[in-house]
Amino acid sequence: MAETKLFARRSEGDWTDLGGGNRRRVLLHTDELMMVEFAFDKGGVGAPHSHPHVQASYVAEGRFEVTIGEATTTLSAGDSFIVPSGTVHGVKALETGRLVDSFTPKRDDFL
């Protein structure tokens, strides 16, 4: 069994280009929890989608229009949101920004 990585540095991790000025990198994960950084250019969209994972997100930089189910709001750096399992959600970057997302359990599709 591989040893669990306990620390991540800003300079580490490979970015995956998602197109449309969006990219992501997995920071850390165990079987139970995963932390992922998403970077968006202004106008970038995280298209509406759902997944079985519970997601908690922190707006590290920028301003985003966030939709969770039928609710939409604008969040800025320092704000956060949570997405229950199976709930349709998406974001639009109103300016260049970054989200730090945590998923439980880990997203195997990101590895």
C-alpha positions as CSV (number, residue, x, y, z in Angstrom):
1,M,0.0,0.0,0.0
2,A,1.3,3.5,-0.9
3,E,2.2,5.9,1.9
4,T,-0.4,8.7,2.3
5,K,0.9,12.1,1.3
6,L,0.3,14.4,4.2
7,F,1.5,17.8,2.9
8,A,1.3,19.6,-0.4
9,R,3.2,22.7,-1.6
10,R,2.0,25.4,-3.9
11,S,4.7,24.5,-6.5
12,E,3.7,20.8,-6.6
13,G,1.1,19.0,-8.6
14,D,0.3,18.7,-12.3
15,W,-2.5,20.9,-13.7
16,T,-5.1,19.2,-16.0
17,D,-6.4,21.6,-18.7
18,L,-10.2,21.4,-18.7
19,G,-10.6,23.7,-21.7
20,G,-12.3,27.2,-21.7
21,G,-9.6,28.6,-19.5
22,N,-10.3,26.2,-16.7
23,R,-7.8,23.8,-15.1
24,R,-7.5,21.6,-12.0
25,R,-4.9,19.8,-9.9
26,V,-5.4,17.3,-7.2
27,L,-3.6,18.5,-4.1
28,L,-4.0,15.6,-1.6
29,H,-6.2,12.6,-1.1
30,T,-7.0,9.5,0.9
31,D,-9.8,7.0,0.1
32,E,-12.1,9.0,2.3
33,L,-11.3,12.6,1.3
34,M,-9.8,14.6,-1.6
35,M,-8.7,18.2,-2.0
36,V,-8.6,19.8,-5.5
37,E,-7.7,23.3,-6.7
38,F,-9.6,24.7,-9.7
39,A,-8.4,27.8,-11.6
40,F,-10.7,29.8,-13.8
41,D,-10.1,32.6,-16.3
42,K,-12.7,35.4,-16.2
43,G,-15.9,34.0,-17.8
44,G,-14.9,30.4,-17.2
45,V,-17.8,28.0,-16.5
46,G,-18.0,24.9,-14.4
47,A,-20.9,23.4,-16.3
48,P,-23.9,22.1,-14.3
49,H,-23.3,18.6,-13.2
50,S,-23.8,16.2,-10.2
51,H,-21.9,13.4,-8.6
52,P,-22.4,11.1,-5.6
53,H,-19.6,12.8,-3.6
54,V,-20.3,15.5,-1.0
55,Q,-18.4,18.6,-2.0
56,A,-17.2,21.6,0.2
57,S,-15.7,24.5,-1.7
58,Y,-13.7,27.5,-0.6
59,V,-13.3,30.6,-2.8
60,A,-9.6,31.2,-2.6
61,E,-9.5,34.1,-5.1
62,G,-11.9,35.9,-7.4
63,R,-15.7,36.1,-7.6
64,F,-18.1,33.4,-8.7
65,E,-21.8,33.0,-9.5
66,V,-22.6,29.7,-7.9
67,T,-25.7,27.6,-8.5
68,I,-26.7,24.7,-6.3
69,G,-30.0,23.1,-7.2
70,E,-32.4,26.0,-7.7
71,A,-30.4,28.5,-5.6
72,T,-27.9,30.9,-7.1
73,T,-25.7,33.5,-5.4
74,T,-22.5,35.4,-5.9
75,L,-19.5,34.4,-3.7
76,S,-16.1,36.2,-3.3
77,A,-12.7,35.3,-1.9
78,G,-13.1,34.0,1.6
79,D,-16.7,32.6,1.1
80,S,-17.6,28.9,0.8
81,F,-20.3,26.6,-0.2
82,I,-21.3,22.9,0.2
83,V,-23.0,20.6,-2.3
84,P,-24.9,17.7,-1.0
85,S,-24.5,14.3,-2.8
86,G,-26.4,14.1,-6.1
87,T,-27.2,17.8,-6.3
88,V,-26.8,19.6,-9.7
89,H,-24.4,22.5,-9.3
90,G,-22.2,24.7,-11.4
91,V,-20.2,28.0,-11.3
92,K,-19.3,30.9,-13.5
93,A,-16.1,33.0,-12.9
94,L,-17.1,36.6,-12.8
95,E,-13.4,37.4,-12.6
96,T,-10.2,35.3,-12.7
97,G,-10.3,33.1,-9.6
98,R,-9.6,29.9,-7.8
99,L,-11.7,27.4,-5.9
100,V,-10.4,24.8,-3.4
101,D,-12.8,21.8,-3.4
102,S,-12.9,18.9,-1.0
103,F,-14.8,15.7,-1.9
104,T,-15.8,12.8,0.2
105,P,-15.1,10.1,-0.7
106,K,-12.2,10.8,-3.2
107,R,-13.0,11.4,-6.9
108,D,-11.4,8.4,-8.6
109,D,-12.2,10.0,-12.0
110,F,-9.7,12.8,-11.1
111,L,-6.8,10.4,-10.6
